[in-house]
Amino acid sequence: MFWAAGGRSRPQPPTVAPADDTLSADLLAGSAAATQELIAAPRAAGPAACCWTWWGDSDVPMTSGVVARHRFREAAAHAFDAQQATGTPLPIPAVVALDGIAEFIGVSHGTAGPGRTSTDR
């Protein structure tokens, strides 16, 4: 829901109603609905639409297409984690894994700020 709202709020941070922490009897239906919303938001905005991201200090574009790409890779990693927890991990496709490395370097490393040395303590 957060990222779908982010795709609609461009370029301001999204506001999302607080989540209900109680377990729903229909958790799968809620997850499916949230997934559909996440798919629909960037499609409606178009891949070049400016939107809020947390990586504003990097050289990575702040567009709905890049956010959709980020969410896809994150979903793949979380699916692998869930599969591994049940003892049934399937490999993440190489193209997705390699793209994740490129994103980590551009986004996560690109927003980390200057490096620290042992003399910085």
C-alpha positions, 0 to 999 in steps of 0.5 A, a space after each residue: 500500500 505504501 509504495 502504491 500511494 508513493 506512486 500516486 503522490 509524486 514527488 511528496 512522501 506518501 501518506 497511508 492510513 495506519 495498518 490494522 494490526 489484527 489478523 484478518 480471517 482473509 489475509 490472502 485476499 487482503 494481500 492479493 488486493 494490495 498486490 493489485 493496487 501496487 501493480 495498478 498505481 505505476 501502470 496508471 502513472 506511466 513509467 516516466 512519472 515522477 514519484 517519491 522515493 527514499 533514494 533521492 540522494 542517489 543518481 537513480 531516477 525517482 520515477 514510477 518505473 524505477 519504483 516498480 522495478 525496485 518492488 519486483 526485486 524486493 518481492 523476489 527476495 522476500 518470496 525466496 526468504 519465505 520459501 527458504 523458511 518452509 524448506 522449499 527455496 526456488 532460485 531467483 532468476 539470474 537476471 533478477 539477481 544481477 539487476 538487484 546487485 546493480 540497484 544495490 550499488 546505485 540506490 543503497 550504496 549511492 545514498 550511504 554518504 561518505 565512507 567512514 574510516 577507523 579514524 572517524 570514531 
